[in-house]
């Protein structure tokens, strides 16, 4: 039996789900170890991907001050003891960590128990936990190339759910704009959508806006005050977000790693607004490669203004060899991403376990 750990936020959990689906399709039995905090329980408590799920009483340690940091560390240490017991009782042969604070207890437990540890680093800048545990891992998988990393680091395509590829299309014009405020509600992007909405509608554009559950009532009231609520496809969160992406021609989004690669898989040109308080500014670096290749635009939250969106739209509607430039960008996004990232990661893990004589 194998175990998957990590989460806290949707980006980490997307990877956990993608890996679990691939492993399950190959007949592997799995358990999941996450946290009571964050989104872990909402994603996996009722999931049929795992034989059993465990949610430990843990919280994040990074960016906390004094007493709160000590309390969080205490919970992590207590969680390690619990996780070690879980790994032993279920005779876990290998642990796959997808990062996030909820990965801490099980990751350290696997190290102390000498259970093979595999890590997926989702961001362009390595997280604190992964930096600490990476020396003890058999492999660290990453979709961002770094020439300074040693041979333990293996470059693989990002593990993306197949539905993002299945609903992809090459964009040829700009008729619909998607604002992704995220499941938690990115206030800056929600406010930006409100500022842009009237001008977009006057141009005959369609607007799709995911604002997050915590922001829905406020944003709906503000759109109503502008007299345009009925003209906006406004929703808090949709499990079938990929279908909303398919309808859109351009997007405004945060730059979490999963979002960046899912939008790429959908061939959707995007204006990225990195979350300014992300650890080590990793969201900026997640999107940087795309901007450098002319496949996206990055605007700092503090500088965000409607003119950035309309200038981005103008650049995408510039004449090209075939139609507008947006078609070239969309095709290049199509060629940049591979749909076999999850399978390649699972191949590496299972092959290594087989060679070392560890039965999954």
C-alpha positions in Angstrom: 0.0 0.0 0.0 1.1 3.6 -0.8 0.3 6.8 1.0 -0.1 10.3 -0.4 0.3 13.4 1.9 0.0 17.1 1.6 -2.5 19.8 0.6 -3.9 22.7 2.5 -4.8 24.6 -0.7 -6.3 23.6 -4.0 -3.0 23.7 -5.9 -1.4 20.9 -3.8 -4.6 19.0 -3.6 -5.0 19.0 -7.4 -1.7 17.1 -7.7 -2.7 14.7 -4.9 -5.9 13.9 -6.7 -4.2 13.5 -10.1 -1.5 11.1 -8.7 -4.2 9.2 -6.8 -6.3 8.7 -9.9 -3.3 7.4 -11.9 -2.2 5.1 -9.1 -5.7 3.7 -8.6 -6.0 3.0 -12.3 -3.0 0.8 -12.0 -4.5 -1.2 -9.2 -2.6 0.4 -6.3 -4.3 0.7 -2.9 -3.8 4.1 -1.2 -4.3 6.1 2.0 -4.2 9.8 2.4 -2.8 11.8 5.3 -3.8 15.5 5.5 -4.9 18.1 7.9 -8.1 19.3 9.6 -7.1 22.8 8.6 -7.3 24.0 5.0 -9.2 22.2 2.3 -8.0 18.7 2.7 -11.1 17.3 4.3 -13.5 18.9 1.8 -11.6 17.4 -1.1 -11.0 13.8 0.2 -13.2 12.9 3.1 -15.7 11.2 0.9 -13.4 10.3 -1.9 -13.3 6.8 -3.3 -9.6 7.2 -4.4 -8.4 6.2 -0.9 -9.0 3.1 1.3 -8.8 5.5 4.2 -8.1 9.2 4.9 -6.6 10.7 8.0 -6.9 14.4 8.9 -4.5 15.5 11.6 -4.8 18.5 13.8 -2.0 20.6 12.2 -1.5 24.1 11.0 1.1 25.9 8.9 4.4 27.1 10.6 5.8 29.6 8.1 5.0 33.3 8.5 3.6 32.9 12.0 5.0 34.9 14.9 6.3 33.8 18.3 3.6 32.0 20.2 1.6 31.0 17.2 4.7 29.5 15.5 5.5 27.5 18.7 2.0 26.2 18.9 2.0 25.2 15.2 5.4 23.4 15.7 3.9 21.6 18.7 1.0 20.4 16.5 3.4 19.3 13.8 5.5 17.3 16.2 2.4 15.6 17.7 1.3 14.9 14.2 4.5 13.2 13.3 3.9 10.6 16.1 0.4 10.0 14.8 1.5 9.8 11.2 4.3 7.3 12.1 1.8 5.1 13.7 -0.5 5.3 10.7 2.3 4.4 8.3 3.3 1.4 10.3 -0.2 0.1 10.9 -1.0 0.2 7.2 2.4 -1.2 6.2 3.1 1.7 3.8 5.8 0.9 1.3 6.3 4.5 0.0 5.0 8.0 0.7 4.3 10.6 -1.9 4.3 14.2 -0.7 2.7 17.0 -2.7 3.8 19.7 -0.4 1.9 22.2 1.8 1.9 22.4 5.6 -0.3 19.3 5.9 2.5 17.2 4.3 4.9 17.8 7.3 3.9 15.1 9.8 3.8 12.2 7.3 6.9 13.3 5.5 9.0 13.4 8.6 7.4 10.2 9.8 8.4 8.4 6.6 12.0 9.7 7.1 12.2 8.5 10.7 10.6 5.1 9.7 13.0 4.8 6.7 10.0 4.5 4.3 10.9 5.7 0.7 9.8 9.3 0.2 8.9 10.9 -3.1 8.3 14.6 -3.4 6.5 16.7 -6.0 7.6 20.4 -5.9 4.8 22.3 -7.6 6.4 25.8 -7.6 9.3 27.4 -9.4 10.7 28.4 -6.0 11.1 25.5 -3.6 8.9 25.6 -0.5 10.4 25.6 3.0 9.2 22.0 3.9 10.4 20.5 0.6 13.8 22.2 1.1 14.2 20.6 4.5 13.0 17.1 3.5 14.4 16.9 -0.1 17.8 15.5 1.0 16.0 12.5 2.5 13.8 11.8 -0.6 14.5 9.3 -3.3 13.3 11.7 -6.0 12.0 15.3 -6.2 9.7 15.9 -9.3 9.4 19.4 -10.7 8.0 21.0 -13.8 10.2 24.0 -13.6 13.7 23.5 -14.9 16.6 24.5 -12.6 20.2 23.8 -13.9 21.5 24.1 -10.3 19.6 21.1 -9.0 21.3 17.8 -8.5 20.4 14.4 -10.1 17.8 13.7 -7.5 15.6 16.3 -9.1 13.7 15.0 -12.1 12.0 17.3 -14.6 8.5 16.0 -15.6 5.5 17.7 -17.1 3.1 19.1 -14.5 0.5 16.5 -13.4 -2.7 18.0 -14.8 -6.1 16.4 -14.8 -7.0 15.1 -18.3 -10.2 17.2 -18.5 -8.2 20.4 -19.0 -6.7 18.9 -22.2 -10.1 17.5 -23.3 -11.7 20.9 -23.0 -8.8 22.8 -24.6 -9.2 24.8 -27.8 -7.2 27.2 -29.9 -8.5 30.8 -29.5 -9.0 32.8 -32.6 -10.7 36.0 -31.3 -11.6 37.7 -28.0 -15.2 37.6 -27.0 -15.3 36.3 -23.5 -13.1 37.2 -20.5 -12.7 34.9 -17.4 -11.8 36.4 -14.1 -10.6 33.8 -11.6 -10.8 35.0 -8.1 -10.2 31.5 -6.9 -12.2 29.2 -4.5 -11.0 31.4 -1.5 -11.9 34.7 -3.2 -9.0 36.9 -4.4 -10.2 40.3 -3.4 -7.8 42.2 -5.7 -9.0 40.3 -8.8 -12.6 40.6 -7.8 -12.2 44.4 -7.5 -10.4 44.5 -10.8 -13.3 42.7 -12.5 -15.7 45.2 -11.2 -13.6 48.1 -12.5 -13.4 46.5 -16.0 -16.9 45.1 -16.3 -18.8 48.1 -17.7 -16.2 48.9 -20.4 -16.1 45.2 -21.4 -19.9 45.0 -21.7 -20.0 48.2 -23.8 -17.6 46.5 -26.2 -20.0 43.6 -26.5 -17.8 41.2 -24.5 -19.0 38.4 -22.2 -17.8 38.1 -18.6 -17.4 35.0 -16.6 -16.4 35.7 -13.0 -15.4 33.2 -10.3 -15.3 35.2 -7.1 -15.1 32.7 -4.3 -17.7 31.8 -1.7 -16.5 34.3 0.9 -16.8 37.2 -1.6 -20.0 36.1 -3.5 -22.6 38.2 -1.7 -20.5 41.3 -1.7 -19.5 41.1 -5.4 -23.1 40.3 -6.4 -24.4 43.3 -4.5 -21.8 45.5 -6.2 -22.6 44.3 -9.7 -26.3 44.8 -8.9 -25.5 48.4 -7.8 -23.8 48.9 -11.2 -27.0 47.6 -12.9 -25.1 44.8 -14.7 -25.5 41.7 -12.4 -27.8 39.9 -15.0 -25.1 40.4 -17.7 -22.4 38.6 -15.7 -21.9 34.9 -15.3 -21.0 35.2 -11.6 -20.4 32.2 -9.4 -18.7 31.3 -6.2 -17.0 28.1 -7.2 -17.7 25.4 -9.8 -16.3 21.9 -9.6 -16.5 22.0 -13.4 -14.4 25.1 -13.8 -12.8 23.6 -16.8 -16.0 24.1 -18.8 -16.0 27.8 -17.9 -12.3 28.0 -19.1 -13.4 26.4 -22.4 -15.9 29.2 -23.0 -13.3 32.0 -22.3 -10.9 33.5 -24.8 -8.6 35.3 -22.2 -8.3 35.1 -18.5 -7.2 37.1 -15.4 -5.9 34.9 -12.6 -3.5 34.4 -9.7 -0.4 32.4 -10.6 -0.5 29.4 -8.3 1.4 26.6 -10.1 -1.7 24.4 -10.8 -3.6 27.4 -12.1 -0.7 28.3 -14.4 -0.4 24.9 -15.9 -4.1 24.2 -16.1 -4.6 27.4 -18.1 -1.7 26.4 -20.3 -3.3 23.0 -20.9 -6.5 24.7 -21.8 -4.5 26.9 -24.3 -6.0 30.0 -22.6 -3.9 33.3 -22.8 -3.8 34.8 -19.3 -3.0 38.0 -17.5 -1.4 36.8 -14.2 -1.7 38.8 -11.0 0.6 37.0 -8.6 -0.4 36.9 -4.9 2.1 39.4 -3.4 2.3 37.6 -0.1 3.1 34.1 -1.4 6.2 32.6 0.2 9.4 33.8 -1.6 7.1 35.5 -4.2 6.8 32.1 -5.9 3.7 32.9 -7.9 5.6 35.5 -9.8 8.3 33.0 -10.7 5.7 30.4 -11.6 4.4 32.7 -14.4 7.8 34.3 -15.3 8.8 31.7 -17.9 5.4 32.1 -19.7 5.8 35.9 -19.9 9.4 35.6 -21.1 8.2 33.4 -23.9 5.5 35.9 -24.8 2.7 33.5 -23.7 1.3 35.5 -20.8 1.5 38.9 -19.1 2.3 39.5 -15.5 1.1 42.6 -13.6 2.0 43.2 -9.9 -1.1 43.6 -7.7 -0.1 47.1 -6.6 0.1 48.3 -10.2 -3.1 46.6 -11.4 -5.3 48.9 -13.5 -8.0 48.3 -16.2 -5.6 49.7 -18.8 -3.4 46.6 -18.4 -6.2 44.3 -19.4 -7.2 46.3 -22.4 -3.6 46.7 -23.6 -3.2 42.9 -23.2 -6.3 42.4 -25.4 -5.0 44.8 -28.0 -1.7 42.9 -28.2 -3.5 39.6 -28.7 -5.6 41.1 -31.5 -2.6 42.3 -33.4 -2.5 40.9 -37.0 -0.6 37.7 -37.4 0.2 35.2 -40.2 -3.1 33.5 -39.7 -5.8 35.8 -38.1 -4.9 37.4 -34.8 -1.8 37.0 -32.6 -4.0 35.3 -30.0 -4.1 32.2 -32.2 -0.3 32.0 -32.2 -0.2 32.3 -28.4 -2.8 29.7 -27.9 -1.0 27.2 -30.2 2.3 27.8 -28.4 0.5 27.1 -25.1 -0.8 23.9 -26.6 2.8 22.9 -27.6 4.3 23.8 -24.2 2.4 21.3 -22.0 2.2 17.6 -22.1 -0.7 15.4 -20.9 1.4 12.6 -19.6 3.0 14.3 -16.6 1.1 12.2 -14.0 1.8 9.0 -15.8 5.6 9.7 -16.0 5.8 10.5 -12.3 4.0 7.3 -11.4 6.2 5.3 -13.8 9.3 6.6 -12.0 8.0 5.8 -8.6 6.7 2.3 -9.3 9.8 1.4 -11.4 12.1 2.5 -8.5 10.2 0.6 -6.0 10.3 -2.5 -8.2 14.0 -2.2 -8.7 14.6 -1.8 -5.0 12.4 -4.8 -4.2 9.7 -2.8 -2.4 6.3 -4.1 -3.3 3.7 -1.3 -3.5 
